[in-house]
Amino acid sequence: MNAPWQSPENRLLKLLADRATLGLEIDEDRQLRQLLSENPGFDESCMDHVAASVQLACMSAAIEPLPAGLRARIKANTPRHLMHFQLSRAIPKAGRDHQ
């Protein structure tokens, strides 16, 4: 642990956030794997989803629908609790700036 006041859960969240946004060094990845093994019910992808949501929210480009085949594959592999997201609004239109 980096500081005595930092709980294992807080360290786990920080490592997951760093992995989603910056990437991890080898020792940090090792620590993340250890913490995840000690907390088997923890949602390992929680910060990946947050980072992706922030990225989509901050996009300045116009959004175009996903191709139907890709949308169907994503929908088939998406956990039920995430199905409320609009899959048709997932990628920016290439070469266009939102004004």
C-alpha positions in Angstrom: 0.0 0.0 0.0 1.2 3.5 -0.7 -0.3 5.1 2.4 -1.6 3.6 5.6 -5.0 5.4 5.2 -5.6 3.9 1.8 -8.0 1.0 1.9 -7.5 -2.0 -0.4 -10.8 -1.1 -2.2 -9.6 2.5 -2.8 -6.2 1.2 -4.1 -8.1 -1.3 -6.4 -10.3 1.5 -7.8 -7.2 3.7 -8.4 -5.4 0.9 -10.2 -8.4 0.2 -12.3 -8.8 3.8 -13.2 -5.2 4.1 -14.1 -5.4 1.0 -16.2 -8.4 2.4 -18.1 -6.8 5.8 -18.7 -3.0 5.6 -18.5 -2.0 1.9 -18.5 -0.1 0.2 -15.7 3.5 -0.5 -15.0 4.4 -4.2 -14.4 4.4 -3.9 -10.6 1.1 -2.0 -10.6 -0.5 -4.7 -12.8 0.8 -7.4 -10.4 -0.7 -5.5 -7.5 -4.0 -5.2 -9.4 -4.1 -8.9 -10.1 -3.4 -9.6 -6.4 -6.1 -7.3 -5.2 -8.6 -8.7 -7.7 -7.8 -12.2 -6.5 -8.5 -11.1 -2.9 -11.8 -9.5 -4.0 -13.4 -12.0 -6.4 -16.8 -10.2 -6.5 -15.3 -6.9 -7.5 -16.3 -5.6 -11.0 -13.0 -5.5 -12.8 -14.4 -3.6 -15.8 -16.1 -0.8 -13.8 -13.5 1.9 -14.6 -13.3 0.8 -18.2 -17.0 1.5 -18.5 -16.6 4.9 -16.7 -13.7 5.9 -19.0 -15.7 4.9 -22.1 -18.7 6.8 -20.9 -16.7 9.9 -20.3 -15.0 9.6 -23.7 -18.4 9.3 -25.4 -19.8 12.2 -23.4 -16.8 14.5 -24.3 -16.8 13.7 -28.0 -17.3 16.8 -30.1 -17.9 15.0 -33.4 -21.4 14.1 -34.6 -22.4 10.5 -33.8 -23.4 8.0 -36.5 -25.2 4.7 -36.0 -23.2 1.5 -35.6 -23.5 -0.9 -38.5 -26.4 -3.3 -37.9 -24.2 -6.4 -37.8 -21.9 -4.9 -35.2 -24.8 -3.6 -33.2 -26.3 -7.1 -33.1 -23.0 -8.7 -31.9 -22.6 -6.1 -29.2 -26.2 -6.5 -28.1 -25.8 -10.3 -28.0 -22.7 -10.0 -25.8 -23.8 -7.2 -23.5 -24.9 -8.0 -19.9 -28.6 -7.3 -19.3 -27.9 -4.5 -16.8 -26.1 -2.5 -19.5 -28.7 -2.7 -22.2 -30.2 0.7 -21.5 -27.3 2.4 -23.4 -28.1 3.6 -26.9 -25.9 1.3 -29.1 -26.8 3.3 -32.2 -24.9 6.4 -30.7 -21.5 4.9 -30.3 -19.0 6.1 -32.9 -18.2 9.6 -34.3 -18.6 10.4 -38.0 -15.2 10.5 -39.6 -14.1 13.8 -40.9 -16.9 15.9 -39.5 -16.6 18.4 -36.7 -19.6 19.2 -34.5 -20.3 22.9 -34.4 
